[in-house]
């Protein structure tokens, strides 16, 4: 089984529950036939934990010149005092809504259970004897659908907010309205000490039997089939009225027309969903010719075989499925779109100094525009806050992105002495990289991206005002997430990532600007400091002389010019590429964060280092990072539910096999030894073609299907050549 996974028993932990989602609503399905629970989530559900004053960016612009003077004069700890003295404030935490429950009356022991998820349809199924439960979250109708056949002679159905970590003071109210074979279940929740809350609605339909209202839901006797349609929405004070609820109920009822029976209704809802989900999921596929016997194993058994190519196939497929399922209204959070616990690590937020960037790394190449559009939606919804950050902290025009966001506020307010994230200026550039890559792939410039680049370039024009004796720009203050140098403190000067981001933005903006503006922006970019190679031959994390490297760290921010920017590569800048490779060799693994290993692998693949790419992949596969759900953890031994590894692994495999820039195609740059043969299909390139690649020891064949004319450099294991492409004319390349 490549395009799905299964288990022979219900999930004992919510982390092992199979997942479904449409980028707005999420579902975690443990698959227990005795207590058939579906945990419901929604991207907008973040718990208030701050006042508006707490979440405003610090007003520090007036003090910025003095900080710059102090740092340039050698006061290495000056940035530690650049604060408004607020304590560290976390962004608002993501949390689950409630769970729907279909409970059978105790009695006859249940037969064996088989639960599964089909990645091609997004359906999570559980089979126990004659009983079958199917769950999906519709992309077409934005509703969570559960269909239960042969539920049992007697079942109780209700909505239950009692999930791990739920606040004791969460205010809840229930509504139950039952008539004939239709029941409307309502759960209203209000956060402690807040006017905010959320409402869940389930429209429950049965095909036969008798329905009785109970204290917590309904009791149904004699039904052969049940259909549950569920939605949840966050609301402000006064927004959740009876009239609003009735409109929502009517909207759910409208999905049930025409009323031609539950099997037909379910089939119709599923068909509408799969028409959108299926083609998106199937655009790209990886086949490593794994052993059919291993392919048939449950996921938990495959995870015990970390060297299995069948495991790699399934994790690639699961990563695509989970990334697609968690992207829509917003891109994936640290936990994707899912959590079964109110105490979500790091607030279940979006962290933009590595995690979100890594998770979405495959969006363009793996042909998932749904992910790119969700990423764009996050940016565009927060631009007004990004402008506040630039103005209040730096006294500048333009935009500055926060390193942490709950998906609502884009203000920078999560920072401390050890993590002076308010000093980081490279975030907006990194967040724009996927949008630029999408433009390159499509061959069409988006005026929205041009406007964003213009605003970001304006920030750099206002911020980059300090120069050294050589006339070069000095970036001060400067921060390399989340590290600090020997010979300096957390806030420093000329971090390599900041230099690369500023140069990238200014040159990209210049490419789109009128001639006088373009000349000015390019001149500013040319005055940025060069990268520095340290005494150990490595690309230094800070270009400022006297600032030494701390190698044992999970972040690789200084290798940003290699990945994702392609500014440093083995073909155009071999000396800098060698220094970057040396920096990678010296980098430690610190606390074994999964994102660190995969980031390491992505950089190694760009540098053509197959052995190091393989090692990074092996660390993740052998480190017990994956739950039975094939969602991942942040640390080894499945510690801390986190989507970084699950969503980034497909990107690493693609980068190892096929890379592209607007003027280059690289085939098999760093193929892992564990993948001696296989087929990768549907890869989207940044020069407007799609590539199917087959390979085996010593040979390959690639089919290139261009959408537009292009002339690119072809790099393959045999060397380099020019490749001339004509729109609509398929080219077959082979060794």
N, C-alpha and C positions, 0 to 999 in steps of 0.2 A: 504494500500500500504506500504509494508516494503521496497521493493527493488527499490524505486524511490520516487519522490515527484512531486507535481504539484501546480500551481497557476492559479486563474481565471482571471488574468490580466497581462499585460506586467510589467516588472520591471521599477519602476520610478527612481531607483538609480542603478548605476553599481554594487554596493555591493550586490544587490538582484538578479543580473543576474545569471542564471544557468550556471554551469561550466562543461567543458570537457577538457581532456588533455591526452597526451601520455607520459608524463615525459620529453618531449622536448618542443613541442608546446602546448600552452594553448588557450582556447577560453572561453570568457564570452558572454552569449547570453541573452539579455534582453527580446526578444520575442515580439517585437512590429511589427505587420504586415504592418503598414503604412511606417515604416522606419526600415526594418529588418537588424539590425546591429549585427556584430560579432566582438568583440574586440579580437585582436590577440596578444598573448604574446609568449615569448621564453625564456628559462632558461638563455641563454647567453647574454641577453640584459641588460647590465649595463652601465650607463652613466659615461664617464670619468669625474673625479672631482679632480684628484691629479696628480702630476708629479711622475715619478719613484722614485725620491729622497724622496718624501713625504711618499711613501708606503714601504720604506725599514724599517726593524726593527731597533730600536735604538741601537747604539753601546755603550753598557754600561758594558761590561764584565770586563773591567779594573777597574771599580769602585765598582764591586760587593763585593770584600773582605772588603772594608771600610764600605759599607752598613751593611754587616753582623756583623762586629765589633760593629758598632753603635747601632744596634738593640739589640744585646746581652748585651751591656753595659747599656741598659735602655733608650736609646733615642727613644721614641715611635714614633716620627714623622720623623725619618730619611728617611723612604721610600718615603716621599713626595718630597724629593730632588733628588730621583733616576730617573732622566729624562734627555733627551737631550734638554729640554726647548721648544719642539715643541708644538703648540696648538693642541687641540683635532681635529683629522681628522677622518671623517666618511669614511667607505668603499664606493665603488662606488654604486650608487643607481640603483636598478632594476626598469624597466619602461615598459609600454605597447608599442607595435610597431605602430599599426594603427587599424582601423576598416574597415571591408568590409560593404558596404551598398547596400541593394536592396530596393529602394524607389518606392512606388506606386504613380501614379499621384493623386493629391487631387481630391476629388469628392464624390462618394458614401460613406456614413458612414459605417465603418467596423462592422461586426457582432461581437458577443462576442468572446473573445480569451481564449484559454486554452493552457497554456505552461507547459511542463513537462520534466523531465529527468529520463531516465531508467538506473539505476545503473548497471544492468546486461549487457547492451550493450554499455553504454556510449553515447547514443543518446539523444540529447536535441531537443525536438520537439515543434513546435508552430502551433496550428490549429485555423483558423479563417474562418468560412464558408467552402468553397471548397478549400481555400488556405491552404497548409501545407508546413512547412519548417522544415527540419531535419539537425542537425549539429552533427558531431563527429570528433574526432581527431584520426587518424589511428595509432595504434601501429605497424601495419604491414608495412605501406608505409610512415610513418612520413609525413602526409599531413592532413591539415584541410579540411574537406569535408562538403559542404552545398548543399542540394538538395531541390529545391523549386518546388512544384507542384501548378499549377493554380496561378501563381504570380500576375495576373491581366492583363488587356488589354495593359497597358503601364507601364514599370518600368525603372528606371534609376539605373545603377550599377556602383560603383566606389570604390576606396580606399581612405580613409580619415584619415589623421594623426592628426586631430584637436581633441585631447582628453584633459581632464582637466590637467592643469599644464604643458602642452607642452612648451618647451622653445621657446620664440619668435624668437630667432635666429637659430632655427633648420633649416638647409638647406634641401630643398626638391626638387625633380624633378620627373616628371611623364612620363610614356610611355604608349601609347595605340596603339595596333595593332590589327585590326579586319579584318577577311576574312571569308566569308561565315557565318557559325554558331559558329565560334571560335573567341574569343577575349582574348588577353593577356594584362593584366593590370599590370603595374610596378610602384612601389613607392620606390624611393631612398631617404634616409635621411642621413645627416651628422651632427654630434654633433657640437655645437658651439665651435669654437677655438680648433678643434681636427681633426686629419686625419681619425678618426674612424667613422663608421656609420653602417647602416644596409639597406637591400633591401627586399622588399616584392613583391611577385609575385602571381597573381591569374590567373589561366586558367579558363575562363568562356565559357561554352558550352550551347547552346540553341537548342531545338528540332525543332523549326519552327519560323516563323515571320521575321521581318525586324530589322536589327541592324544599328544604326546611332551613329557615334562618336560625343561626346560632349566635352566641355572644361574639365570636370572632370572625364569622364568615357564613358559609352555608354548608349544609349536609345534603349530599345528593345520593339517592338510592336508585339503582337500576339503570343508570346511563350506560350506553355502549361507547359513546364518544363525547369528549369535552373539547371545547376550543376557548382559549384565553387570549384576549387582545389587551396588551398592557402598554401604557405610556406614563411617563413621569415628567413633571415640569417644575422648575424653580420659580418662585414668585416673590414679589414685594408685599409689604403690608397693604391690605385692601384689594390686591389683585386677584386673590382666590375667593371669588364669590360663588353663590349658588348658580347664578346665571352663567358665569364662566365655566363652572363644572358641567352644567347641562350642555353647553356648546361643545365641550370636549367629548362628552358622552355621545352626542349626536354625530360628531365626526367619526368616532369609532363605529357607531351603528352604520354609517354610510359605507364603511368598508365591507359590510356583510351583505350588501345588495348585489345581485338579486339573491333572494333567500331560497337557494336550490339544494339545501342540505349541507351538512358540515363537511363531508368529504370533498364535495365540489368547491365549497368556499375555501377550504384549506388549499386545495390544488391551485385555485385561482390566485390566492395571495402568494403562494410559493412561486408560481410562474412569473408573477410580476417582479418579485425580488430577484430570482435567478437570472432574469433577462438583463439585469444590471450587474449583479455580483459575478456571475459566471464568466462572461467575456473579460471582465477586468482581471480576475484571478488568472485566467488561462493565457494571458498575453505572453508571459514568459514562463519557461519550464526548464528544469534541470533533471537529466537522466544520467546516472552514473553506472548503469548496467549492473546494479547491485544484485546480490543473490536473492532469488524469489522467495526462498525460505525465510530469510531475514526480513524481507519486505513485509511478510505476513505477520510478523511479531507485533504484539502490543508495544506502545511507545515506551512503557516502563522497562520492558525487556531489552529494547533497543538501546536505551540509555545506559544499560549495563555493558554495552559493547561499543565503547567510544571510538574504536578503530573501524567500525562498520561503515561501508559506503551507503548502506541502506539508511543508517541514522542520519548521515549528512544530507541525503536526498530529502528525508522527511523533515529535517529541521529547516532546510531551504524552503520547502513548500509551506511549512507552518509559519515561518517568518513572513513570507509574502501574505499569507492569509491573515495573520494577526495585524500586520501593518495596514493592510487594506481595511480590515474591519474596525480599526481604531481611528481611522482618518475620515473626516467629513466636516463637521462643524468646526473642529480644531484638529491639529495633528496629534500624534500620540503623546501622552504624558509619560512621566517616569514609569508609570504602571500601565501604559497603553490607555485603555478605556475601562480598566477593570480594577476592582478591589473588593474584598469581602470584609474589610476591617476599617473602622473609622480612624484608627491610629495608623495612617499611611505614612511610611517613611518619607522624609524630606517633603512632606505635605502632598505627595503625589503630584508635584507641580511640573512645569516645563523648565528644564535647566538648559540654557542656551550656550553654555561655554564648553559643551562637548556632547551631552546626552541626547538632546533633541536632534542635533546636527548629525550624530552618528546614526540614530534610528531612521532618519529620513534619507540616508546617503544613497539608497538604491532607487529613489523615486523616479529619476529620469531614465537611467539605464534600464531599470526593470519595468519601464513603461506603466507607471502608476500615477497618471495625472491627478487622480483623486487625492493622492497624498500631497502633491505639489500645490493643489488648490486649497487644501486644508491649511497648509503651511502659509500660503499667501493670506488666507483669511485671518490667521492669528496676527500677522504683521499689520495688515490694514486696519484691524480693529483697535490697535494700540498706538497708532501713529501720534495722536494728540498727546498721549503720555510720554512717548519718546521725545517729543519736542520739549515737554516740560523738563525732562532729565537733562537735555542739552543746555537749556536756559538756566535752570536752577543750580546745577552743579558746576557747569563750565562757563556760564555766561556767553554761550554761543548760539548761533542759529543752528538749524538742522535737527538731527535726530541722534539719540543714543539709546540703544536697546538695553534692557535689564538682563542680568544673568539668570534671574529667577522670576517667573510669573505664574500666577494661578490661572491664566487664560482670560482673565477679566481686566485687571489692572496691569498696565505696562510701565508703571512707575518703578524706579530703582529705590527700594527701601530695605532690602535684605543685604546687610553688610555688617562687618565688625572689624576689629583691628587685625585679626588673623586672616580674615577674608574680606579685604577692602574692595568688594565687588563694584562699589560705586565709582571706582577709578578706571574700570575696564571700558575701553572705547572701541574694541574690535568686534563687539557682538553683532552690530547691525550688518557689517560686511559679511560675516559668516552666514547670517540668516538670509542674506540676499543671494548667496551662491547658488542654491537650487533654482531660484527664479531665473537667474542668468543662464544656467545650464539648460533649463527648459526652453528659453528663447533660442539658444543655439541649436537645440535639437529640432525645433519647429521651423527655424529660419525666419521667424517673424519677431520684430521688436515690439515689446508691449509698452505703451506710453506710461503705464503705471510703474513699471520698473525704472524707466527713464526718470520719472519724477522722484522716485525713492533715491536713486543714485545722485540726483542733483541735490537733494536735501542733505544726504550724507556727505557729499563733497563740500557743501557749504559749512557743515560742522568742522570738517578738517581745515578749511581755510581760516576759520576763526580760532581754532584750537592750536594749530601748528604755527605758533608765532615765535618760539624761542629757537635761537641758533647758537652753534658752537663757534669757536675761533676759526674753523675752516669754512664757515658759511653754511654748513649743513644744518638741517632741521634737527632739533633735539625734542623727542617726545617725552614730555614731563608734565604730570606724573604718568607712569606707565606700569602696567600690571600684567603678569603672565599667569593666567589661572592654573591652578590655585596654589602656586609655588612662590618661593622667594629666593633671592640669590645669596650666595656667600658674599660678604662684604657690603650687604645692603639689607633693607627690610622689605616688608610686603609691598609697599608702594615704592617704585624705583624709577629708572630712566631707560628708555629705548629697549623695551621688550621686543623680541624678534617678531612675535605675533602682531603687535601693534604696528610695527613698521610695515609688515606684509599687508595687513588689512588696509592701512592708509594708502599705500601705493596702489593696491588693487582697485580700491574705490575711485581714487583720483584718475587713474588711467581709463577705467571703464566709463566714468562720467565724461571724461574728455572725448572719448570716442563718439559720444552722442551730442556734444555741446556745439554751439556756434563757434566759428573759428577763433575769435578773440578769447572767449572763455576756455576753449580747449587748450589754447597755448598757455594760458595762465595755470590751468590745472596740471598740465604735463610738467611745467616748470617746477611746480611745487612738489610733484611726485619725484622728480629727478633730484631734488635737494634732500630727500630723506636719506638717513644714514645707510651705508651698505651693511649687509650681514657680516658677522664676525665669526671667524674660525678660531677656536680656542687652542690652548697649548697641547691638548690631546688630539687635535685634528678634527674636532667635532664642531658642527654648527652650534654656536653658543645660544643659550636661551635669552641672553641680554647682549645687545651689541655694544653696550657701554663698557669700555675697558675698566677693569677692576671689579666687575660684578661676575662672580664665579658661579658655575653650574651646580645645582643639587640634582643628582641623577636619579635618586630613588623616589620616583613620583609617578602617579598614575596618569596624569595629564601629559600630553605631548604638544603643548600649544606652540612651541617654537618650530615645529615641523609643519605648521600651517602652510608655508610656501610650497611644500611637497604635496600634501593632501589637506584640503581639497583643491588648492589653487593651481597646481601644475606649473608654477613659476620656476621651481627647481625640479629638474628631471634629468634622467641619465643621458638624454639625447642632445639637449640644447645647453645644459649647464653641468657638464660632467664633474667638474671640480667641486662645485657646491653640492651636487648629488652625493659625491663620496663623503663629504663632511656631514651631510644629513644621515647617511648610512652609519657613519661612526657615532653620531649622536644617538641613533637608535640602538646600536650595540651596547652603548654605555648606560642606556636607560634601565632603571630597575622597575620592579613590578609593584612596589610599595605594598598596598593592602589587598592586592589581587582583585581589584574592581574589574568586573567583566568588561566595562567600556574601555578600560586601559589596555587590556589584551587585544581587543578588536581594533582599537585605534592604532595600536602598534602594527597589527597585521595590514591595515589599509595603507599605512605609510610604506611598509615593507613592499607591498605589492606594487605601489607606484614606482618604487626604486628598483623593481625587477629582482627582488631578493626572495626567491622561492623558498629557501630553507627557513628564513625568518617568518615568512607568511605561514608556512606549515606549522611552525612552532607556536605561533599565536593562536592558530585554529586549534591545535592539539591541547593547549592549556585550557581553553574553554570547554572542549568536548570531554576532557578527562577530569575536570575540576568539580563535577557534580553541580553544575549551574542550572540545570533544567528540571522543572517540575514535570509530573506525569502529563500535565496539560500541554507540555512543550512551550509554555511561557517560561521565562527565565528568572534568575535571581541576580542580585548585584554582587554577591560574594560567593565563594565556594560553599559546598555543603548546603546549597539551596537556602542561603541566608538572605533575606530581604527581597520580597517580590519586586521585580523590576524588568522592564521590557528591553533594556539596552542590548543584551546578547541576542535575544530572539529576533529583534528587528534589524540588527546590524549584520548578522551572519550572512544573509543573502548578498549584501553589498560586498562583503569581503570575498565571497566566492566569485562574484561577477568581476570584481577588480583583478582577481588572480588570473582570470581567463580571457577577459576582453576589456580593453580600456579605449577611450576615445577622447579627443579634443576637437575643436573645430577644424583642425588641419592634420590630424593624425589618427590612425587606427593601429592599435597594438594588440596582437593576438598571442595568447599564452605567455604573458609577461612573467608570471610567477605561479605556475600550476602546482598545487599541492601534490606531494608524492602519493597521498592516499587517494588521488583521483587520476589514475593512469589512463582512463578512457571515459568517454561520455559524450553527451550532447546537451548544449545550452542553446535555447531557441528564443527568438523574439527580442534580442537586446537592441535597445534604441541608442543610437550614437548621436554625438553632438555636432555631426556634419550632415544630419538629415537622412540617415539610412538605418535599416534594421539588419541585424546580423544573426545568422544561425551558424553555430560552430560545432563541428564534430572532431574529436581527437582520439588518438590512441598512441602507444609508444612510437615515437619517431615520425609521426605523420599527423596531418590535420586537413580538414576541408572546411572552408567558410563560404557561406552564401550571403552576399551583400545585396540588399534591395534598397536602392536609393530613392528618396522622394524628390530630390532635386539634384541638379548638376553639382559636382564637387571634384576637387583635385586634392588628394591628401597623401601624406606619407604613410606607407604601410610598413609596420615593424612586425616581424615574426621571428621565430627561433633561428631562421636561416640568415637574417639580415634585414636590409631596408630596400624599399623600392617605391616608385611613384605609382599611385593608383588613381586613374581617371574614371570618374563615374558619371553616368548620364541618367537623368530622371526616368524611372520606369524600366531601366535596363538592368536585369539581374546579372551580377558578376559572381563567378565561382572561383575561389582561390584555394590552392592546395599546395602541400609541401612536396 
